[in-house]
Amino acid sequence: ILNMKDEIYILAIETSCDDTSVAILRNDIVLSNIVSSQKIHEIFGGVVPELASREHDKLIIPVITESLKQSKLSLDKLHAIAYTRGPGLLGSLLVGTSFSKSLSIALDIPLIEINHMHAHILSIFINDNHSKPTFPFIALTVSGGHTQLVLVESPLKFTELGTTLDDAAGEAFDKSGKLMGLKYPAGPEIDRLAVNGDPRKFKFPKPKVNLLNFSFSGLKTNFKNFISNKSKHFLENNINDLCASLQYTIIEILIDKIKGLIFPRVRSPHCSFLPCMDSFSSMVSCLTGLELCLRKHPPMSRLNDTIKADQTYSRGLINSVRI
């Protein structure tokens, strides 16, 4: 029987999309965090689910082996196995689930299933020498497949306040980047090019969606229509401004919803009881743009200290188990 003062070693496996990720923690300290990104999807400009599943099947044992090596642990030292139960690609999740269950049975240790999005949010509590929020707080999660505002009252109590009604912010980045001829994933490339661009050079629409929900399909379609009748010469000469303007629009869509939580005159009735929000967990390549926008709004500038880019789901996954 373990108590809270014991050293607890947990192996976490994440296979929800196109990254095979494994982390090992000693309590809240990350001992190893190995991520193998699947380059094969770059050929198609997006994730192909069947290929992702096959790649996970090939990579999961080497990634676990390397994670154990870096943490200087053997399998018999582990106290539990944690894995992503969902949401995610069904085939990819099946690989991680099957392997985790088999390993748990073989080692005769507990198996813990983790919600992918909850893990994203709780990753901010990993011991990394950064300031941590206090409960309750609002988390903004932004990724290739999800865009959500979530009320987090405790490590086990989450309430969705708003979500995307169609496409996620990350998908808007990747699909728009593909239209501009950028490699997949396009988010990091857009972020890099936007630094040297004018965010107000081109104006793209921001949807009007009720309450705290999001929508990015209209923006994506508008950007496609705008690009479709432009020459290759135009794209080459305006690529930085296009990236900056696109990033600015997506970030403003996010910021407008955040304002709805902070300022009483536009606050959603579902959040009227929330006097403050002091943490954001952002999983999108445009983190730089989001930080800059936050600084422009004085009431929100204090939130910037705890903004976090979650590079691997496994970190949040393992921390969810510990908390």
Secondary structure, DSSP 8 states (H G I E B T S, - for coil): ---TTS--EEEEEE-SSSEEEEEEEETTEEEEEEEEE-GGGGGTTS--HHHHHHHHHHHHHHHHHHHHHHHT--GGG--EEEEEEESS-HHHHHHHHHHHHHHHHHHT--EEEEEHHHHHHHGGGSSSSS----SSEEEEEE-SS-EEEEEEEETTEEEEEEEBSS--HHHHHHHHHHHTT--SSHHHHHHHHHTTS-TTSS-------STT-B--HHHHHHHHHHHHTS-HHHHHHHHHHHHHHHHHHHHHHHHHHHHHHHSGGG--GGGTT-------EE-STTHHHHHHHHHHSHHHHGGGGG-EE---HHHHHHHHHH-
